[in-house]
Amino acid sequence: MLALEKVAPNGLLFTFSCSQVVDRQLFEDTVTAAALEVGRKIRVMHYLSQPPDHPINLFHPESAYLKGLVIHVA
């Protein structure tokens, strides 16, 4: 919420999570809830993920723990 309040209008916010407990949907929902709380309109410009040296094992979904969003803040 603090970051969203400080971004200038039409600015970009880069936000990341490296928690295996927070999946991509929960991460996006949390950022959306923060934007609603502070009254800012946001758009996801890019979804970011972990690099090839951190492969995701399909049988171990917790291995997809690095995630990020590039957000346009109106």
N, C-alpha and C positions, 0 to 999 in steps of 0.2 A: 504494500500500500504506500509506503514512504517513497519508494522509487517512482511509482506511478504519479504521485503528487508532485515530484520534482522535475519530471520530464517536461521540457517545453512543448507547447502545442506543435503538432506535426513532427514530433521527435521520435526517435527509435529507442526501444528498451531491449536490451539483450539480457535474458534471464535464464538461469540454469538450475538443474537439480542433479545431484549425484547419489540419490538414495534409491536403493532397490525396493524400499517400502512404498515409494510414491511412483505409481505407474504414469504413463503419458497422459491418460485421461484425467487422473486426479490432479496432476500438475497443471494441465490446461484449465480445469475447473477452478482450481485455487486462484490462478491468475485472473480468470474471468470474475470470480467473486470479489477479488480485491479491486478490480476496475469498477465494478458496480458500486462497491462501498464508497469509493472516493469520487464517483460521478464522472469517470473518464471513459470515452469510447475507444476501443482498441480493435486492431485487426492483426491477425497473425500473418506475417510476411513470409517467414521461413520456419520450418521445423528442423532442428538440429539434432544429431545423434552422435553416438560414439564412433571413433575412427576405426579403420580396419584392424589396428593392433589391439582392439578390445572386441573380439567377435562375440556375437550373440548366439548362445546355444539354444536352439528351439525346444530342447527338453528341459531347459533350466531358464524359465522366463525372467528370473531375477538377474540374469546376466545382462539384461537390457536396462542398466541403471543410469547411464549417462544420457541426459536429454536437455534440450534447450529450445527456447523460442525467441525469434526476432519479432518484436511487436511494434506496430505503428500506433502511437498514442495521439489521438486527436485533441 
